[in-house]
């Protein structure tokens, strides 16, 4: 009887073991290629929340795991090739590939990341969904960082004082602004900015106010010239590997896409905008000087960027897209 019980027990344990493996095999992991510090709002809040949504929507069959390979420029190739199931990056790091995304970066949109990101997703999908910018990838979300400001190692009182300074820029519309200001633009990923400023390689950086805290700019760029709505907004995309999505059960694929798109875009915009408020307060407590741009500086800036809209509309019209209508609708939607 004892031997029988042992055999029965062994059989039960074997079944549990096999069942456990079968269950584990059903659980899929989305390895997300990320690159800013783990405590940055994108990782700690946006991707973390998206992961919770996915896990709940798929009843635990799919989860995400955030990885930190380090380079934002490697995101698209790695996600397209299937090395990672998902990733996010800044469109300005890929000159020549992304032109339509600049619609949301153009100066004087007049709103923060929260409102801009929702309108951006709607307009991009309405007017530019047939473009080849995202070929080989599934676009899961579009968002912008909070209004971009100028953070410097030393204070200035006029935009003319920026001439010749080495300033880190992230690409996209920032590059055009840099040329107009006659600065010496230095291209670096966000996670290399602290080092470049601390070592004197650069004298300033174009970034949203939240990075005063998350990237510790308050320690190396204690002066900020702040524009009411920033000089620009920075465009980002969140991507999924299509082969991975198609390998899932239909209900899981549908569930993931349902908690992506506009919903994910709104989530990202919300957290990036909130982070700018936290970053500014933190910088002031640290002793940073935040100078509100004077009416004369704002007028000077607006004069410098006055032709940006027309230039962009002309470029995208050559690609067969109605940039004028898209930009008009975006500005109407966000306000």
C-alpha positions in Angstrom: 0.0 0.0 0.0 2.9 2.3 0.9 4.6 1.5 -2.5 1.3 2.3 -4.3 1.1 5.6 -2.5 4.6 6.4 -3.5 3.9 5.6 -7.1 0.8 7.6 -7.1 2.6 10.5 -5.5 5.4 10.4 -8.1 2.8 10.3 -10.9 1.1 13.4 -9.4 4.4 15.2 -9.0 5.3 14.4 -12.6 1.9 15.7 -13.9 2.4 18.9 -11.9 5.9 19.3 -13.3 4.7 18.8 -16.9 1.7 21.1 -16.4 4.0 23.7 -15.1 6.2 23.5 -18.2 3.1 23.6 -20.4 1.9 26.7 -18.6 5.3 28.4 -18.8 5.5 27.6 -22.5 2.2 29.5 -23.0 3.6 32.6 -21.3 5.1 35.0 -23.9 7.5 37.8 -23.0 7.9 41.1 -24.8 11.5 42.1 -24.3 11.4 45.9 -24.7 14.6 47.6 -25.9 15.0 50.7 -23.7 17.9 53.0 -23.1 17.4 55.8 -20.5 17.9 55.1 -16.8 15.5 52.6 -15.2 14.1 55.3 -12.9 13.3 57.6 -15.9 9.6 58.1 -16.3 9.5 56.3 -19.6 10.7 53.1 -17.9 9.4 53.5 -14.4 5.9 54.7 -15.4 5.1 54.4 -19.1 6.5 51.0 -20.1 5.8 49.6 -16.6 2.1 50.6 -16.9 1.9 49.3 -20.5 3.2 46.0 -19.2 0.5 45.8 -16.6 -2.2 46.6 -19.2 -0.8 43.8 -21.5 -0.6 41.3 -18.7 -4.2 42.0 -17.6 -5.6 42.1 -21.2 -4.0 38.8 -22.1 -4.9 37.2 -18.7 -1.3 36.7 -17.9 -0.3 35.0 -21.2 1.9 37.9 -22.3 4.1 40.1 -20.1 6.9 42.6 -20.8 10.5 42.7 -19.6 12.4 46.0 -20.0 16.0 45.6 -21.2 18.7 48.2 -21.3 21.2 47.6 -24.2 22.1 51.3 -24.2 21.8 52.8 -27.7 18.6 54.4 -29.0 20.0 54.3 -32.5 19.9 50.5 -32.4 16.3 50.1 -31.5 14.6 49.9 -34.9 17.0 47.3 -36.4 16.9 45.2 -33.3 13.1 45.2 -33.1 12.7 44.6 -36.9 15.1 41.7 -36.8 13.4 40.1 -33.8 16.3 40.5 -31.4 13.8 42.3 -29.2 10.0 42.1 -29.4 9.5 45.8 -28.8 11.3 49.1 -28.3 11.0 52.9 -28.3 13.2 55.6 -29.8 13.5 59.2 -30.8 12.8 59.8 -34.5 15.5 62.5 -34.7 18.2 59.9 -34.4 17.3 58.6 -37.8 17.8 61.5 -40.3 16.4 60.8 -43.7 14.0 58.2 -42.6 11.5 60.3 -40.6 10.1 63.5 -42.1 6.4 63.2 -41.5 7.0 62.9 -37.7 8.3 66.4 -37.6 4.7 67.7 -37.9 4.5 67.6 -34.1 7.9 69.0 -33.5 7.3 72.3 -35.3 7.6 75.3 -33.0 4.6 77.0 -31.5 2.2 74.1 -31.3 1.3 75.7 -28.0 0.6 72.7 -25.8 2.4 70.2 -23.6 3.2 66.6 -24.2 -0.1 65.3 -22.9 -2.4 67.0 -25.4 0.1 66.9 -28.2 0.6 63.1 -28.0 -3.1 62.2 -28.4 -3.6 64.6 -31.4 -0.3 63.4 -32.9 -1.5 59.7 -32.9 -4.8 60.6 -34.5 -3.4 62.9 -37.2 -0.4 60.7 -38.1 -2.7 57.6 -38.6 -5.2 59.6 -40.6 -2.8 61.3 -43.0 0.4 59.3 -43.0 -0.5 55.7 -42.3 0.5 54.7 -45.8 4.0 56.1 -45.6 7.0 53.8 -45.5 8.6 55.3 -42.4 7.6 52.4 -40.2 8.2 49.6 -42.7 9.1 46.3 -41.0 7.6 47.3 -37.7 4.2 47.7 -36.0 3.7 51.2 -34.7 2.4 50.8 -31.1 2.4 54.4 -30.0 3.5 57.9 -30.8 4.3 60.6 -28.3 6.3 63.7 -27.6 8.4 64.8 -24.7 7.5 67.9 -22.8 8.4 71.3 -24.3 12.1 71.5 -25.2 14.2 74.2 -23.4 17.8 75.4 -23.4 19.9 74.2 -20.5 23.3 75.8 -20.2 26.5 75.7 -18.0 26.5 79.5 -18.0 23.7 82.1 -18.1 22.7 84.1 -21.2 20.4 87.1 -21.7 20.0 86.9 -25.5 19.7 84.2 -28.1 22.6 85.9 -29.9 24.9 84.8 -27.1 24.4 81.2 -28.2 26.3 81.7 -31.5 29.3 79.4 -31.7 28.5 77.5 -28.5 28.7 73.7 -28.5 25.1 72.5 -27.7 23.9 68.9 -27.7 20.9 68.4 -30.0 18.9 65.3 -30.6 18.1 65.7 -34.3 14.8 66.4 -36.1 13.5 70.0 -35.8 16.2 70.7 -33.2 18.8 70.6 -35.9 17.0 73.3 -37.9 16.7 75.5 -34.8 20.4 75.0 -34.0 21.3 76.2 -37.5 19.2 79.3 -37.1 20.8 80.1 -33.7 24.2 79.5 -35.3 25.3 77.1 -32.6 27.7 74.2 -33.1 25.4 71.2 -32.7 26.7 68.1 -31.1 24.8 64.9 -31.7 24.6 62.6 -28.7 22.0 60.2 -27.2 20.3 61.3 -24.0 22.2 58.9 -21.8 25.6 60.5 -22.8 24.6 64.2 -22.1 25.6 64.3 -18.5 29.1 63.1 -19.3 29.6 65.6 -22.2 28.5 68.5 -20.0 30.6 67.5 -17.0 33.7 67.1 -19.2 33.2 70.4 -21.0 32.6 68.7 -24.4 29.3 70.6 -24.6 28.2 73.9 -23.1 24.5 73.2 -23.1 21.7 71.0 -24.3 18.2 71.1 -25.8 15.9 69.0 -23.6 12.6 69.1 -21.7 12.7 70.3 -18.1 12.1 66.8 -16.7 15.7 65.8 -17.6 17.0 68.3 -15.0 16.1 65.5 -12.6 16.1 62.2 -14.5 19.4 62.9 -16.3 20.8 65.0 -13.5 21.2 68.1 -15.7 20.7 70.2 -12.6 24.2 69.2 -11.6 26.0 70.2 -14.8 23.7 72.7 -16.6 22.4 74.9 -13.7 21.0 77.6 -16.0 17.8 77.3 -18.1 16.2 79.7 -20.6 12.6 78.7 -20.4 10.1 79.4 -23.2 6.3 79.3 -22.3 5.6 76.4 -24.6 9.2 75.4 -25.3 11.1 75.8 -28.5 9.9 72.5 -29.9 8.4 69.1 -29.0 10.4 65.9 -29.6 8.8 63.0 -31.5 9.1 59.4 -30.3 7.8 56.0 -31.5 7.0 52.8 -29.7 7.3 49.7 -31.9 6.5 46.0 -31.9 7.9 43.2 -34.0 5.3 42.0 -36.4 6.4 38.4 -36.5 6.1 38.2 -32.7 2.6 39.7 -32.8 1.5 37.2 -35.4 2.9 34.3 -33.4 0.4 35.0 -30.6 -3.2 33.8 -30.4 -5.5 36.1 -32.2 -7.2 37.3 -28.9 -3.8 38.2 -27.4 -2.7 40.1 -30.4 -6.0 42.0 -30.4 -5.7 42.6 -26.7 -2.2 44.1 -27.0 -3.1 46.4 -29.8 -6.2 47.5 -27.8 -4.0 48.8 -25.0 -1.6 50.4 -27.4 -2.2 53.0 -30.0 -4.0 56.1 -28.8 -4.2 54.8 -25.3 -0.5 54.2 -25.0 0.3 57.5 -26.7 -1.8 59.4 -24.2 -0.2 57.5 -21.3 3.3 58.5 -22.5 2.4 62.1 -23.1 0.8 62.4 -19.6 3.8 61.1 -17.8 6.4 63.1 -19.8 4.4 66.3 -19.2 4.0 65.6 -15.4 7.8 64.9 -15.3 8.6 68.4 -16.5 6.8 69.9 -13.6 8.6 67.6 -11.1 12.0 68.3 -12.9 11.6 72.1 -12.7 10.7 72.0 -9.0 13.6 69.7 -8.2 16.0 71.9 -10.2 14.9 75.1 -8.3 15.4 73.3 -4.9 18.9 72.3 -6.1 19.7 76.0 -6.8 19.3 76.1 -10.5 18.4 79.4 -12.2 15.3 79.2 -14.4 14.9 82.3 -16.5 11.6 82.9 -18.2 12.2 84.0 -21.8 11.4 87.7 -22.2 9.0 89.0 -24.8 11.9 90.2 -26.8 13.6 86.8 -26.8 10.3 85.1 -27.7 9.9 87.6 -30.6 13.5 86.9 -31.7 12.9 83.2 -31.6 9.6 83.3 -33.5 11.3 85.4 -36.2 14.0 82.8 -36.6 11.6 79.9 -37.1 8.9 81.7 -39.0 9.4 79.7 -42.2 9.6 76.2 -40.7 6.0 75.3 -41.4 6.1 76.1 -45.1 9.4 74.3 -45.5 8.0 71.1 -43.9 4.8 71.3 -45.9 6.7 71.6 -49.1 8.9 68.6 -48.3 6.1 66.3 -47.4 4.0 67.4 -50.4 6.8 66.0 -52.6 6.2 62.7 -50.9 2.5 62.8 -51.8 1.1 63.9 -48.5 -1.1 66.8 -47.6 1.0 68.4 -44.9 -0.9 71.6 -44.8 -4.2 69.8 -44.0 -2.5 67.5 -41.5 -0.8 70.4 -39.6 -4.0 72.5 -39.6 -5.9 69.5 -38.1 -3.2 68.8 -35.5 -3.2 72.3 -34.3 -7.0 72.4 -34.2 -7.2 69.1 -32.3 -4.7 69.8 -29.6 -6.3 73.1 -28.7 
